[in-house]
């Protein structure tokens, strides 16, 4: 079984358990917190990945960092995943949980790269268009400024991309000229 499949299965089990116990929102908040803690702490990630470090030490470290911030269900999950020797997939499990949660709640993430920061009006228009095209209940806009775009923006939602940048238009024009010459 690949690591991603295992992470997805643990995430699915957590979603089922937290739904059954009416604590889905609390569990989602815990998973976001754990993902952020691991993402921002490369030493912790290295400890979780290292097979030489004893399981009880790994759990003690996680418990020390997170016990006051997460629910008892999450604490039990952390103990289970570490004791099963699966701490290396904890980060992937948190990401899989958040992805599955977003699907259940109809939340879509839109990645926007633009030459300048988006205005509130532009952001609102992007949210409206993405909601209309995807049928999402909520849209999370992750914005990046990329000066190489010259102007315009590139919008990515899932596996679809819309390039409305000046740089993209220039590259397209360049390719068309090259094809016409050859």
VMD Tcl script that draws the C-alpha trace (Angstrom):
set ca {
  {0.00 0.00 0.00}
  {1.46 3.36 -0.95}
  {1.93 6.09 1.61}
  {-0.66 8.32 -0.06}
  {-3.31 5.59 0.00}
  {-2.62 4.92 3.66}
  {-2.86 8.64 4.47}
  {-6.16 8.88 2.56}
  {-7.55 5.88 4.43}
  {-6.57 7.27 7.82}
  {-8.11 10.62 6.80}
  {-11.33 8.92 5.67}
  {-11.55 7.02 8.95}
  {-11.05 10.24 10.89}
  {-13.77 11.98 8.88}
  {-16.16 9.08 9.51}
  {-15.37 9.02 13.23}
  {-15.63 12.79 13.69}
  {-18.89 12.90 11.70}
  {-20.30 10.11 13.87}
  {-19.29 12.01 17.01}
  {-20.51 15.41 15.69}
  {-17.01 16.87 15.91}
  {-16.10 17.30 12.22}
  {-15.39 21.04 12.53}
  {-13.25 20.52 15.64}
  {-11.32 17.74 13.91}
  {-10.79 19.91 10.82}
  {-9.37 22.67 13.01}
  {-7.05 20.15 14.69}
  {-5.84 18.81 11.33}
  {-5.15 22.35 10.07}
  {-3.19 23.07 13.25}
  {-1.15 19.84 12.99}
  {-0.45 20.49 9.30}
  {0.79 24.01 10.09}
  {2.94 22.85 13.02}
  {4.64 20.15 10.93}
  {4.97 22.41 7.89}
  {6.63 25.16 9.93}
  {8.92 22.85 11.90}
  {11.34 20.84 9.77}
  {12.91 19.27 12.87}
  {9.56 17.81 13.92}
  {8.99 16.51 10.40}
  {12.44 14.87 10.44}
  {11.67 13.25 13.81}
  {8.38 11.85 12.51}
  {10.10 10.50 9.38}
  {13.06 8.95 11.22}
  {12.58 5.18 11.80}
  {15.41 5.09 14.37}
  {13.65 7.30 16.92}
  {11.58 5.19 19.33}
  {7.80 5.41 18.93}
  {7.22 6.46 22.54}
  {9.61 9.42 22.11}
  {7.82 10.48 18.92}
  {4.49 10.39 20.70}
  {5.88 12.24 23.73}
  {7.14 15.03 21.45}
  {3.83 15.31 19.59}
  {1.89 15.16 22.85}
  {4.04 17.89 24.41}
  {3.56 20.18 21.40}
  {-0.12 19.53 20.69}
  {-1.90 18.08 23.75}
  {-3.25 21.42 25.02}
  {-4.41 22.50 21.56}
  {-6.22 19.45 20.16}
  {-9.29 17.43 21.09}
  {-9.10 14.08 22.93}
  {-10.10 12.30 19.70}
  {-7.14 13.86 17.90}
  {-4.80 12.96 20.76}
  {-5.99 9.35 20.53}
  {-5.46 9.42 16.77}
  {-1.91 10.74 17.19}
  {-1.15 7.97 19.68}
  {-2.60 5.35 17.32}
  {-0.73 6.53 14.23}
  {2.59 6.72 16.09}
  {2.14 3.33 17.81}
  {1.35 1.73 14.43}
  {4.69 3.07 13.16}
  {2.94 5.40 10.69}
  {4.12 8.77 12.01}
  {5.88 9.37 8.68}
  {2.48 9.81 6.99}
  {0.98 12.14 9.60}
  {1.60 15.25 7.46}
  {0.08 13.57 4.37}
  {-2.86 12.41 6.48}
  {-3.62 15.96 7.63}
  {-3.53 17.20 4.03}
  {-5.74 14.31 2.88}
  {-8.21 15.05 5.69}
  {-8.44 18.71 4.69}
  {-8.91 17.77 1.01}
  {-11.69 15.31 1.88}
  {-13.30 17.81 4.25}
  {-13.29 20.44 1.49}
  {-14.99 18.02 -0.91}
  {-17.70 17.22 1.66}
  {-18.32 20.91 2.39}
  {-18.12 22.03 -1.26}
  {-15.03 24.18 -0.71}
  {-12.80 24.87 -3.72}
  {-9.32 26.40 -3.67}
  {-8.42 28.86 -6.42}
  {-4.74 29.68 -6.96}
  {-4.32 33.14 -8.50}
  {-0.96 34.44 -9.73}
  {-1.09 38.08 -10.72}
  {1.33 40.84 -11.64}
  {0.00 43.04 -8.82}
  {-2.02 42.30 -5.68}
  {-5.70 41.68 -6.39}
  {-8.17 44.40 -5.47}
  {-11.09 43.33 -3.26}
  {-13.37 43.79 -6.29}
  {-11.19 41.51 -8.47}
  {-11.04 38.90 -5.74}
  {-14.84 39.00 -5.32}
  {-15.31 38.64 -9.09}
  {-12.97 35.63 -9.19}
  {-14.89 34.03 -6.30}
  {-18.19 34.61 -8.10}
  {-16.93 33.12 -11.38}
  {-15.35 30.09 -9.66}
  {-18.53 29.43 -7.66}
  {-20.64 29.64 -10.81}
  {-18.33 27.38 -12.86}
  {-17.69 24.74 -10.18}
  {-20.90 24.85 -8.15}
  {-18.82 25.32 -4.99}
  {-20.35 26.57 -1.76}
  {-17.18 28.40 -0.78}
  {-14.01 29.47 -2.59}
  {-10.66 29.94 -0.90}
  {-8.42 32.25 -2.93}
  {-4.67 31.74 -2.54}
  {-3.02 34.75 -4.08}
  {0.59 35.06 -5.31}
  {2.19 38.10 -6.89}
  {4.46 37.28 -9.86}
  {6.09 40.30 -11.52}
  {7.10 38.15 -14.52}
  {3.47 38.16 -15.66}
  {3.76 41.88 -16.65}
  {-0.02 42.23 -16.27}
  {-3.17 40.12 -15.92}
  {-3.44 36.88 -13.95}
  {-3.32 33.08 -14.07}
  {-6.16 31.23 -12.31}
  {-5.85 27.55 -11.33}
  {-8.78 25.60 -9.92}
  {-8.12 21.90 -9.49}
  {-6.54 20.67 -12.70}
  {-7.86 23.53 -14.83}
  {-5.94 26.68 -15.63}
  {-7.04 29.98 -17.19}
  {-4.18 32.22 -18.37}
  {-5.22 35.85 -18.76}
  {-1.71 37.22 -18.33}
  {0.11 39.48 -20.76}
  {3.15 37.19 -20.60}
  {0.93 34.22 -21.51}
  {-0.58 36.12 -24.42}
  {2.88 37.10 -25.67}
  {4.09 33.49 -25.45}
  {1.03 32.29 -27.34}
  {1.62 34.92 -30.03}
  {5.30 33.93 -30.23}
  {4.34 30.27 -30.76}
  {1.83 31.21 -33.47}
  {4.49 33.25 -35.31}
  {6.99 30.39 -35.01}
  {4.47 27.91 -36.44}
  {3.64 30.27 -39.31}
  {7.33 30.71 -40.24}
  {8.17 27.00 -40.22}
}
mol new
graphics top color blue
foreach p $ca { graphics top sphere $p radius 0.5 }
foreach p [lrange $ca 0 end-1] q [lrange $ca 1 end] { graphics top cylinder $p $q radius 0.2 }
display resetview
